[in-house]
């Protein structure tokens, strides 16, 4: 059974930092590209950052220079370091795992992040 379990969300003041973690079980982690998406009520889920199986990274323009995605294949875990947080970063953050050949995609349940005074 595949599970992606996020942790590390919470309430933080503007300018603060959080580190999200996503622990994967039931997949050959190193073969998957991993991503963080976020969603707010009434909006589509949007890609925040992704990291390929070869460690290439991609970021949404809104988080470039503030967020860093990384992975530890030995721990089957992907991280999202979020610095200089803004109120507009408030959302539920979801972990995603995807691979081709064979095609497979999995989602975590999400961890909420709230940036407020």
Helices and strands as residue ranges (DSSP letters): E 3-7, E 10-12, E 18-25, G 29-31, E 33-39, E 46-51, E 57-59, E 67-72, E 77-82, G 87-89, E 91-99, E 104-107, E 111-115
